[in-house]
Amino acid sequence: MFSTAVSSEFLPAGFHRPAPIHSSRSSELEAPTSQIYSPIATLAMLRIVAFATSVTWLLLMAIGANGSEYYRSGLVSPTQSLQSMVSLLFTVAILGVFAAGFIHRERVYQLAMGFASLSFVVVVAGHLLLLAIFGQSPLTEIYLGDFVGIPMVMLIMVFPTTWGLLLAIVVIGACAVVNLGTPLGFNTVLEISHSLAFMLPFLVLLQSGIKASHAIDESASRARNSASQVARLKTLHEVETSFLGHVHDRVLTYLDGVSRGVISPADSAARVKILTPEIPRNSRRLLLAGVLHDLVAQLRMVAPNIDITAPESLPETATISADVAAALSEAALEAASNTTSHAPGAQVDCQLSVESSEGVCQGVSVVIRDDGPGFDLARIPGSRAGVRVAITGRMQVVDGCSVDIETAPGQGTSVALVWHETTGEDEPPDFGHIAVPSAYEMVGIDRIFRPSSAIAVLIFFLAMSLNNSHPRPFFYVVSLLAVSVGVWALLRGQELTLPARPTVVTMGSVVVFFLAASVDNPPAVSYWPELWYPWVLILMCTYLAIRDRVWEAWALWGGCLILAEMMARSGFGPSEVGAAYLATKSIVLLPAMLISRLFKVTTRGLPLGLSIDQSQAMALQVAATQRRFLTDSREWIDSRVAAVLDPSFDGEVCRSNAHVLELRLRDSIRSPLFDVTPVNRAVWEARARGVNVRLLDDRYSGLSLPNRVGADPRLAALHLRLQEILDSCSHGSITARIVPAGRANYATIVIAGEDDSRREVFD
């Protein structure tokens, strides 16, 4: 038969290319996927800032006491004045930032915030230039210092570097100097200090937040790509095993039928049926009763004399995943088939058992025993297709499945196939390795609320208080002591949210401070700050809101508002510091409330968002790997079967070709280290001439990548020598064997012929 098989010259180019199983996995490792950066955390941070800053800036311009008329006139008649033109520019920039929150793209955020912040910087620079040259500027009436912090927050989000922070501080200081026209001196220092005391915590907070977001995204991207790589390789291993099982069960059977004349080479319908590998999907669930019923029927077809013991009743609604059902069924059928082939006439028993609880299937076992001759399992090569592929391999690639083979010469064989539901089978992957900092760490609260900052704030409070005279020194001292206690209480806790006890202490201290300062009743001055303690109250409420005590901050502010009104009407406090006076200052609490609250909500949802993103990436990777491998393997099988069964060949040649191809495919399964193009071509030619060629690979266990030609010089030398022997041999037999690792020799080639019999050893 072999003498009539066609030579390689009549076969298509690439016919002897290795099977996909021996080329795809190494190439996957050699060419990993590109690192895909997905800014989940960064986008969440940018959206917070985009909405909070745009709304706050718009409100400050629209309803603020200073410059609001220019804002309104700018909308009606943009060219009426320089002030209205600038107001229109700011409005366009604000709306761009607000719209970016809906588009939700990092590049759009950067462009919108960059345009808004740099436009403000340019306007401030022009304002200072006009003041320096002409001594006055029409932009003074817009009071840029009232909302300078908002565009500087945007600046930090676009340029979160030390230079960006320094530029923001310079711009804030410059606006404070020229905002109210205060003469240069002590009060100018107070204005600058107040602006920084209010805005610097926000700038540091957001700078830390955006840097942490970038770090989280980079870490998550690395973890996501690593997880995708693992998922790809795991999926590749699973589909390779399914492919080998498909070749073993269908393709080899088909080719054997063609070679024996049972199946016609022209039967294209049968060919198409066997050329489509089936890869089970984890998402599909099957009724357990139906799976076991089909398995029993198929076992009886494979082994008619088998004695099957199965559960009498099963939960009607119990299901099992399709991949588990496929692994159990195919491995059981292979075990029964092996018994029929290798132990004919032996008594065969099969025991099916099911573990269930409240109608849910938790485990299935299939045990097949025979009293045949048995065999020495230790002497069976791991590359035996029936053992490694159809039984052990199929079970090992499915979560929760295991196989136990017990046999010995003269003692029969027992194959136990077991599946137990694993607790994490339907849970999302573990993303604990993605370091997601707490909200406290992410926003850099520890950089803001620390002793050195508290001392600086208290010095500023003291300096601001010196701007007023104090007719009742005792109450003045009490107010300073009370606010000091409140500042130190704000430092407590290791979370973003200030603990309950320090919160109560802070609120109580601020109330005492405000009452004492009101009773002190210092006379107002004609320049900023007219009175020191209302500004201290606003700053303390702001700091409390930054520590995620937003409602407590508003309650504290509202309570002091009521106290101020009551004391103004009763004569215990200054009449000008009433509810209306404090209400005009309250809008500065808005960004503190929005940003701190949104920060907490965002950080709480980050782990879930990262997990969903990584799960989607892994699912896409699995689907792509399955689709790519299925396409490659189908094309590989189809091209080879179609080539050897070409209609131009007569029936005898087709049958011979089918037999040689069957041997070739068995070599691919059993001897992967020999599966290289030059060796495949030489083996095919030798078998076509009638040489009996056996390839035995006892080294490759399937747990590591096969060595490629050139990677191991011993393997390369073996391949070259084997090709020389095969090319020069026209009859007899050749057996090439790669021995297991740990032996003294690497491989042997045994030539047995009428004129030449020898054994070559490779060290």
C-alpha positions in Angstrom: 0.0 0.0 0.0 2.7 2.4 0.9 4.4 2.1 -2.5 1.4 3.8 -4.2 1.2 6.9 -1.9 2.0 10.1 -3.7 5.3 11.9 -3.3 5.5 15.4 -1.8 6.0 17.0 -5.2 2.3 16.2 -5.9 1.2 17.8 -2.6 0.5 21.5 -2.0 3.3 23.8 -0.7 3.1 23.9 3.1 1.5 20.4 3.3 4.2 19.3 5.9 3.8 22.4 8.1 3.5 21.5 11.8 0.0 21.1 13.3 -1.4 24.3 14.9 -1.0 22.8 18.3 2.8 22.9 17.9 3.1 26.4 16.4 0.5 28.6 17.9 1.4 28.4 21.6 5.1 29.3 21.2 4.2 32.1 18.8 1.7 33.5 21.4 4.5 33.7 23.9 7.1 35.1 21.5 4.7 37.8 20.3 2.7 39.0 23.3 -0.2 41.3 22.8 0.5 45.0 22.9 -0.1 46.8 26.2 -3.5 48.3 26.1 -4.0 51.3 28.4 -7.5 51.9 29.7 -7.8 55.1 31.8 -10.7 53.9 34.0 -9.6 55.7 37.2 -8.3 58.8 35.4 -11.5 59.2 33.5 -13.5 58.9 36.7 -11.4 61.6 38.3 -11.6 63.9 35.3 -15.4 63.6 35.1 -15.6 64.6 38.8 -13.5 67.7 38.3 -15.2 68.6 34.9 -18.7 68.7 36.4 -17.7 70.2 39.8 -15.5 73.0 38.4 -17.7 74.0 35.4 -20.9 74.3 37.5 -19.1 76.2 40.3 -17.3 78.6 37.9 -20.6 79.2 36.0 -22.4 80.0 39.3 -19.6 82.3 40.5 -19.8 84.3 37.3 -23.6 84.3 37.0 -24.7 85.1 40.5 -21.5 86.5 42.1 -21.7 90.0 43.5 -18.7 91.2 41.5 -18.6 91.3 37.7 -21.9 89.4 37.1 -23.2 92.3 35.0 -20.3 91.8 32.6 -21.1 88.1 32.3 -24.7 88.8 31.5 -23.9 91.6 29.0 -21.2 89.4 27.4 -23.9 86.9 26.6 -26.1 89.6 25.0 -23.6 91.8 23.3 -20.1 90.1 23.3 -18.3 93.0 21.6 -19.7 95.7 24.0 -16.5 95.8 26.1 -13.4 93.9 26.9 -15.0 92.7 30.1 -18.0 91.2 28.2 -15.6 89.6 25.6 -13.6 87.9 28.4 -16.8 86.8 30.1 -18.0 85.2 26.9 -14.6 83.5 26.4 -14.9 82.0 29.9 -18.5 80.9 29.3 -17.4 79.0 26.1 -14.5 77.4 28.0 -16.9 76.4 30.8 -19.4 74.8 28.5 -16.6 73.0 26.7 -15.4 71.4 30.0 -19.0 70.6 31.0 -19.6 68.9 27.6 -16.3 66.9 28.0 -17.9 65.2 31.0 -20.5 63.6 28.7 -18.0 62.8 25.9 -15.8 61.1 28.5 -12.6 60.8 26.6 -9.2 61.6 28.2 -8.0 63.6 25.3 -11.2 65.7 25.2 -10.9 66.4 28.9 -7.3 67.5 28.5 -8.1 69.8 25.5 -11.2 71.4 27.2 -9.5 71.9 30.6 -6.3 73.0 29.0 -8.1 75.6 26.9 -10.1 76.9 29.9 -7.2 77.1 32.3 -4.7 78.6 29.8 -7.2 81.1 28.6 -7.6 82.3 32.2 -3.8 82.5 32.6 -3.5 84.5 29.4 -6.3 86.9 30.6 -4.6 87.3 34.0 -1.3 88.0 32.3 -3.0 90.6 30.1 -4.6 92.1 33.1 -1.3 92.5 34.9 0.4 93.9 31.8 -2.3 96.6 31.5 -1.9 97.5 35.2 1.9 97.6 34.8 1.8 99.8 31.7 -1.2 102.1 32.2 -1.8 101.7 36.0 -5.3 100.5 35.4 -7.2 97.8 33.6 -10.8 97.3 32.6 -10.5 93.7 33.7 -10.3 94.9 37.3 -14.1 95.1 37.4 -14.4 91.4 36.7 -12.7 90.5 39.9 -10.7 87.6 38.6 -9.5 86.7 42.1 -13.1 85.7 43.1 -12.9 82.5 40.9 -9.2 82.1 40.2 -9.2 78.7 42.0 -11.5 77.0 39.5 -9.4 77.3 36.4 -6.3 76.5 38.5 -7.9 73.2 39.5 -8.3 72.5 35.8 -4.7 73.5 35.2 -3.6 70.9 37.8 -5.6 68.2 36.2 -3.9 68.8 32.8 -0.4 69.5 34.3 -0.2 67.6 37.6 3.5 68.4 38.0 5.4 70.5 40.4 5.7 73.2 37.8 2.0 73.1 37.2 1.4 73.5 40.9 3.9 76.4 41.1 2.2 78.1 38.2 -1.2 77.8 39.9 0.2 79.2 43.1 1.7 82.2 41.2 -1.6 82.9 39.4 -3.6 82.7 42.6 -1.2 85.0 44.4 -1.2 87.5 41.5 -5.0 87.6 41.4 -5.1 88.1 45.2 -2.8 91.0 45.0 -4.9 92.9 42.3 -8.4 91.6 43.0 -9.6 94.2 45.6 -7.1 96.9 45.0 -5.7 96.6 48.5 -2.5 98.7 49.0 0.6 96.6 49.1 1.5 95.7 52.7 0.4 93.4 55.5 -3.2 93.1 54.2 -1.9 92.1 50.8 0.0 89.2 52.4 -3.2 88.3 54.2 -5.2 88.2 50.9 -2.5 86.0 49.3 -2.4 83.7 52.4 -6.2 83.5 52.5 -6.4 82.5 48.8 -3.7 79.9 49.3 -5.3 78.6 52.5 -8.5 78.1 50.7 -7.2 76.8 47.4 -3.9 75.0 48.1 -5.6 72.0 49.8 -7.8 71.5 46.7 -4.8 71.8 44.4 -2.7 69.3 46.4 -5.7 67.0 46.8 -6.4 66.9 43.0 -2.7 66.7 42.1 -2.4 63.6 44.3 -5.7 62.3 43.0 -4.8 62.5 39.3 -1.3 61.1 39.9 -2.8 58.2 41.9 -5.4 57.7 39.1 -2.6 57.4 36.5 -0.8 54.9 38.7 -3.9 52.9 39.2 -4.6 52.8 35.5 -1.0 51.8 34.7 -1.1 49.0 37.3 -4.5 47.8 36.2 -3.4 47.8 32.5 -0.4 45.7 33.4 -2.6 43.4 35.4 -5.2 43.3 32.7 -2.7 42.5 30.0 -1.1 39.8 32.2 -4.5 38.3 33.0 -5.4 38.4 29.3 -2.1 36.7 28.5 -2.9 34.0 31.0 -6.4 33.6 29.8 -5.2 33.4 26.2 -2.7 30.7 27.0 -5.2 28.8 29.2 -7.8 29.0 26.4 -5.2 28.0 23.8 -4.3 24.9 25.9 -8.0 24.0 26.2 -8.8 24.4 22.5 -5.6 22.5 21.6 -6.7 19.6 23.8 -10.2 19.8 22.2 -8.5 19.8 18.8 -6.4 16.8 19.5 -9.4 15.0 20.8 -11.3 15.9 17.7 -8.4 14.5 15.5 -8.2 11.4 17.6 -11.9 10.6 17.6 -13.1 11.8 14.2 -10.3 12.5 11.7 -8.2 9.4 12.4 -11.4 7.2 12.3 -12.4 8.8 9.0 -8.9 8.3 7.4 -8.8 4.7 8.7 -12.2 4.1 7.1 -10.9 5.5 3.8 -7.7 3.5 3.9 -9.7 0.3 4.5 -12.2 1.1 1.8 -15.1 1.5 4.2 -15.6 5.1 3.4 -15.5 6.5 -0.1 -12.8 9.3 -0.6 -15.5 11.1 -2.6 -17.9 11.3 0.3 -17.6 15.1 0.8 -20.5 15.1 3.3 -18.7 12.8 5.7 -15.5 14.9 5.2 -17.2 18.1 6.1 -18.7 16.6 9.2 -15.4 15.4 10.6 -13.4 18.6 9.6 -15.2 20.9 12.1 -13.7 20.8 15.6 -16.1 21.5 18.4 -15.0 23.7 21.2 -17.4 23.7 24.2 -18.5 27.0 25.7 -18.6 27.6 29.4 -21.7 29.7 29.2 -24.0 26.9 28.0 -25.9 24.8 30.6 -27.4 21.4 29.9 -29.9 19.4 31.8 -28.1 16.8 33.9 -30.7 14.0 33.3 -30.3 14.4 29.5 -26.5 14.3 29.7 -26.5 11.1 31.7 -29.2 9.5 29.5 -27.2 10.2 26.4 -24.0 9.0 28.0 -25.6 5.7 29.0 -26.8 5.2 25.5 -23.4 5.9 23.9 -21.6 3.6 26.4 -23.9 0.7 25.4 -23.1 1.4 21.7 -19.3 1.4 22.4 -19.3 -1.5 24.8 -22.5 -3.6 24.4 -21.7 -5.9 27.3 -21.1 -3.1 29.8 -23.0 -3.3 33.1 -24.1 0.3 34.0 -25.3 1.4 37.5 -26.9 4.8 37.4 -29.0 6.9 39.9 -32.7 6.0 39.8 -33.8 9.6 40.0 -32.3 12.9 39.4 -33.4 16.5 40.1 -35.5 17.7 37.2 -34.0 21.1 37.1 -30.3 20.2 37.8 -27.9 21.4 35.1 -24.3 21.0 34.3 -22.0 23.2 32.1 -21.5 22.0 28.5 -17.7 21.8 28.9 -18.0 19.6 31.9 -20.5 17.3 30.2 -18.3 17.1 27.1 -15.2 16.2 29.1 -16.9 13.5 31.2 -18.7 12.0 28.2 -15.8 11.9 25.8 -13.3 10.6 28.4 -15.8 7.9 29.5 -16.4 6.8 25.9 -12.7 6.7 25.3 -12.1 4.5 28.4 -14.9 2.2 27.4 -13.5 2.0 23.9 -10.0 1.2 25.2 -11.5 -1.6 27.3 -13.2 -3.1 24.3 -10.1 -2.9 22.2 -7.4 -4.0 24.7 -9.5 -6.3 26.9 -12.0 -8.1 24.7 -14.3 -10.5 26.6 -13.5 -8.9 29.9 -16.4 -8.0 32.3 -16.9 -4.2 32.2 -18.8 -2.2 34.8 -19.7 1.5 34.9 -21.0 3.3 37.9 -22.5 6.7 37.6 -23.1 8.8 40.7 -24.3 12.3 41.3 -24.0 14.7 44.2 -26.8 17.3 44.5 -28.2 19.6 47.1 -31.6 21.3 46.9 -31.9 20.5 43.2 -28.4 21.8 42.3 -25.8 19.5 40.9 -22.6 19.7 42.9 -20.6 16.7 41.5 -20.7 13.8 39.0 -18.5 10.8 38.9 -18.1 8.1 36.2 -16.1 5.0 37.2 -15.4 2.3 34.5 -13.8 -1.0 35.6 -12.8 -4.1 33.8 -11.2 -7.4 34.9 -9.0 -7.5 31.8 -5.2 -8.1 31.7 -4.4 -4.5 32.8 -1.1 -2.9 32.2 1.8 -1.1 33.8 0.7 2.6 33.9 4.3 3.8 34.6 5.5 2.3 31.3 2.8 4.0 29.2 4.3 7.1 27.5 2.6 10.3 28.4 2.2 11.0 24.7 -0.2 8.0 24.1 -3.1 9.7 22.3 -5.8 7.6 24.0 -4.5 8.3 27.5 -3.0 11.8 27.3 -5.5 13.4 24.8 -8.8 11.6 25.0 -8.9 10.9 28.8 -6.4 12.8 30.9 -6.0 15.8 28.7 -9.7 16.4 28.3 -10.3 16.2 32.0 -7.4 18.4 33.1 -8.4 21.5 31.1 -11.8 21.8 32.7 -12.1 23.4 36.1 -13.2 20.9 38.8 -12.5 17.8 36.7 -10.0 15.1 37.7 -9.1 11.6 36.5 -7.6 8.7 38.5 -6.4 5.6 36.6 -5.6 2.4 38.6 -4.2 -0.6 36.8 -1.6 -3.2 37.1 -0.7 -6.3 35.0 -3.2 -9.1 35.7 -5.4 -6.9 37.9 -7.7 -5.1 35.5 -8.2 -1.4 35.0 -10.2 1.3 36.8 -10.8 4.7 35.4 -12.5 7.2 37.7 -13.7 10.5 36.1 -14.8 13.0 38.7 -16.2 16.6 38.6 -16.8 18.7 41.7 -18.2 22.2 41.4 -15.6 24.7 42.4 -16.6 27.7 44.5 -15.1 30.2 42.1 -16.4 28.7 38.9 -19.0 31.4 38.2 -17.3 34.2 40.1 -15.4 37.0 38.4 -11.6 36.7 38.4 -9.6 37.7 41.5 -8.3 41.3 41.0 -6.7 41.5 44.4 -3.3 42.1 42.7 -4.6 45.4 41.4 -3.6 47.9 44.1 -6.5 50.3 44.5 -5.7 52.9 47.2 -8.2 54.1 49.6 -9.9 57.5 49.1 -7.7 58.9 51.9 -4.5 57.7 50.0 -5.8 58.6 46.6 -6.6 62.3 47.2 -3.5 62.9 49.4 -5.3 63.9 52.5 -2.2 62.9 54.5 -0.3 65.6 52.5 -2.8 68.3 53.5 -4.0 67.5 57.0 -0.7 67.1 58.9 0.8 69.0 61.8 3.0 71.4 59.8 -0.1 72.4 57.7 -2.1 72.9 60.9 0.6 75.2 62.3 0.7 77.2 59.1 -3.1 77.6 59.1 -3.2 78.7 62.8 -0.5 81.3 62.1 -2.6 82.6 59.3 -5.7 82.8 61.5 -3.7 84.7 64.1 -2.3 87.1 61.5 -5.7 87.7 60.1 -7.1 88.4 63.6 -4.5 91.0 64.1 -6.1 93.1 61.4 -8.8 94.0 63.9 -8.6 95.5 67.4 -10.2 93.4 70.2 -12.2 95.3 72.8 -12.8 92.0 74.9 -9.4 90.3 74.9 -10.7 87.3 77.0 -13.2 86.3 74.4 -10.6 86.9 71.7 -8.2 84.5 73.4 -11.0 81.9 73.8 -11.8 82.2 70.1 -8.2 81.5 69.2 -8.0 78.5 71.6 -11.3 77.1 70.3 -10.3 77.3 66.7 -6.9 75.7 67.5 -8.7 72.7 69.0 -10.9 72.4 65.9 -7.8 72.5 63.6 -6.0 69.8 65.5 -9.2 67.7 65.5 -9.3 67.8 61.7 -6.0 65.9 61.6 -7.5 62.7 63.2 -8.2 59.5 61.4 -6.6 57.5 58.6 -9.6 57.6 56.2 -11.0 60.3 54.0 -14.0 60.5 56.2 -13.2 62.3 59.5 -14.1 60.0 62.4 -17.2 60.8 64.4 -15.6 62.0 67.6 -13.1 64.5 66.0 -16.1 65.7 63.8 -18.0 66.5 67.0 -15.0 68.2 68.5 -14.4 70.2 65.4 -18.0 71.4 65.2 -18.2 72.2 68.9 -14.9 74.1 68.8 -16.0 76.2 65.8 -19.3 77.1 67.4 -17.4 78.2 70.6 -14.9 80.1 68.4 -17.7 81.9 66.5 -19.6 82.8 69.7 -16.5 84.1 71.4 -15.3 86.1 68.4 -18.8 87.6 68.0 -19.0 88.6 71.6 -15.5 90.1 71.3 -17.2 92.3 68.6 -14.1 93.7 66.9 -14.8 96.9 64.9 -14.6 96.4 61.1 -11.8 98.0 59.1 -12.2 99.6 55.7 -10.1 97.1 53.8 -10.0 93.3 53.4 -10.6 91.5 55.7 -13.0 93.9 57.3 -13.7 91.2 60.0 -11.4 88.2 60.5 -13.7 85.5 62.0 -16.3 85.1 59.2 -13.5 84.0 56.9 -12.1 81.6 59.5 -15.6 80.1 59.8 -15.8 79.6 56.1 -12.4 78.0 55.9 -13.1 75.6 58.8 -16.4 74.6 57.2 -14.4 74.0 53.9 -11.8 71.8 55.6 -14.6 69.8 57.3 -16.2 69.2 53.9 -12.9 68.1 52.4 -12.7 65.5 55.1 -16.0 64.1 53.7 -18.2 65.7 56.4 -20.2 67.7 53.8 -23.6 67.7 55.6 -21.9 68.4 58.9 -20.1 71.4 57.3 -23.3 72.8 55.9 -25.0 72.2 59.3 -22.2 74.0 61.1 -22.4 76.9 58.6 -26.2 77.1 58.9 -26.0 76.9 62.7 -23.5 79.8 62.8 -25.7 81.7 60.4 -28.6 81.5 62.8 -26.3 82.4 65.8 -25.0 85.4 63.8 -28.5 86.7 63.1 -29.6 86.2 66.7 -26.5 87.9 68.1 -26.8 90.8 65.6 -30.4 91.4 66.6 -29.8 91.1 70.3 -26.8 93.4 70.3 -24.3 90.9 71.5 -22.5 90.8 68.1 -21.8 93.2 65.3 -24.9 94.2 63.4 -23.3 94.0 60.0 -22.4 90.3 60.5 -25.8 88.7 60.2 -27.3 85.9 58.1 -27.3 87.9 54.9 -23.6 88.8 55.3 -22.5 85.2 55.9 -24.8 83.8 53.1 -22.9 85.8 50.5 -19.7 84.0 51.4 -21.2 80.5 51.4 -20.8 79.8 47.7 -17.1 78.9 48.3 -18.4 75.8 50.1 -19.8 74.4 46.9 -16.6 73.0 45.3 -15.6 71.5 48.7 -18.9 69.7 48.9 -18.9 68.5 45.3 -15.4 67.3 45.0 -15.0 65.5 48.3 -18.4 63.7 47.9 -17.7 62.7 44.3 -14.2 61.5 45.3 -15.6 59.1 47.8 -18.2 57.8 45.4 -15.6 57.3 42.6 -13.0 55.5 44.7 -15.8 53.2 46.1 -16.7 52.2 42.6 -13.1 51.8 41.2 -12.5 48.2 42.1 -15.8 47.2 40.4 -15.0 49.3 37.4 -11.5 47.8 37.0 -12.9 44.3 37.5 -15.5 44.8 34.8 -13.0 46.2 32.4 -10.5 43.4 33.0 -13.3 40.8 32.7 -14.3 42.2 29.4 -10.7 42.2 28.2 -10.3 38.6 29.2 -13.6 37.6 27.6 -12.6 39.3 24.3 -9.2 37.6 24.5 -10.7 34.2 25.1 -13.2 34.6 22.2 -10.5 35.8 19.8 -8.2 33.0 20.7 -10.9 30.4 20.3 -12.0 31.9 16.9 -8.4 32.2 15.6 -7.4 28.6 16.7 -10.7 27.1 15.4 -10.1 28.8 12.0 -6.4 27.7 11.8 -7.1 24.2 12.9 -10.0 23.7 10.5 -8.0 25.1 7.6 -5.0 22.9 8.6 -7.1 19.7 8.6 -9.1 20.5 5.6 -6.1 21.4 3.4 -4.4 18.1 4.2 -7.4 15.8 3.9 -8.4 17.5 0.7 -4.8 17.2 -0.7 -4.4 13.5 -0.1 -8.0 12.7 -1.3 -7.7 14.8 -4.4 -10.2 13.6 -7.1 -7.3 13.4 -9.6 -5.9 10.4 -7.6 -7.3 7.0 -8.2 -9.0 5.1 -5.4 -5.9 3.0 -4.5 -3.7 6.1 -4.2 -6.3 7.9 -2.1 -6.5 4.9 0.3 -2.7 4.8 0.6 -2.6 8.6 1.1 -5.2 8.3 3.8 -3.2 5.7 5.7 0.0 7.7 5.5 -1.8 10.9 6.6 -3.4 8.9 9.5 0.1 8.0 10.6 1.3 11.6 10.2 -1.5 12.9 12.4 -0.8 10.3 15.1 2.8 11.5 15.1 1.6 15.0 15.7 -0.4 13.9 18.7 2.1 11.5 20.2 5.5 12.9 19.1 5.3 16.8 19.1 9.1 17.2 19.2 9.4 15.6 15.8 6.6 17.7 14.3 8.8 20.1 12.2 8.5 20.6 8.4 11.8 19.0 7.2 11.2 15.8 9.3 7.5 15.6 8.3 8.6 15.7 4.6 11.3 13.1 5.0 9.0 10.8 7.0 6.2 11.1 4.4 8.6 10.3 1.5 10.0 7.3 3.4 6.5 5.9 4.2 5.4 6.5 0.6 8.4 4.3 -0.5 7.2 1.5 1.9 9.5 2.2 4.9 8.0 1.5 8.3 8.7 4.7 10.3 8.0 5.0 14.0 8.5 8.3 16.0 8.5 8.1 19.8 8.6 11.2 21.9 8.9 10.3 25.6 10.2 13.7 26.7 7.5 16.2 25.9 4.9 16.0 28.7 2.5 18.6 27.3 3.2 20.8 30.3 5.8 23.0 28.6 6.5 24.3 25.2 8.2 22.0 22.8 11.7 22.9 22.0 12.0 24.5 18.6 14.7 23.7 16.0 17.8 25.6 17.0 16.7 26.2 20.5 18.2 22.8 21.6 21.3 21.8 19.6 20.7 18.2 20.5 17.2 18.2 18.9 18.5 20.0 15.9 21.2 17.4 15.4 18.7 14.6 15.8 16.4 16.1 13.2 19.2 16.5 10.6 20.5 13.0 11.1 17.0 11.5 11.0 16.4 13.3 7.7 19.6 11.9 6.2 18.7 8.3 7.3 15.1 8.6 6.0 16.2 10.0 2.6 18.7 7.1 2.1 16.4 4.3 3.2 14.1 2.5 0.7 12.8 -0.4 2.8 12.9 -1.9 6.3 12.0 0.1 9.4 13.3 3.1 11.2 12.5 3.9 14.8 13.5 7.3 16.3 13.0 7.9 20.0 13.6 10.8 22.3 14.1 9.3 25.7 12.6 10.8 28.9 14.5 13.5 30.7 17.1 12.3 33.2 18.4 9.4 31.1 22.0 9.1 30.1 21.2 9.6 26.4 19.0 12.1 24.6 17.7 10.0 21.7 18.2 6.9 19.7 17.6 5.9 16.0 17.3 2.2 15.2 17.5 1.1 11.6 16.4 -2.5 10.8 16.7 -3.7 7.3 17.8 -6.7 5.3 21.2 -5.3 4.5 21.7 -2.7 7.3 20.8 -3.0 11.0 22.3 -0.6 13.5 21.5 1.7 16.4 22.7 5.3 16.7 22.8 7.0 20.1 22.6 10.8 20.7 23.9 12.2 23.9 
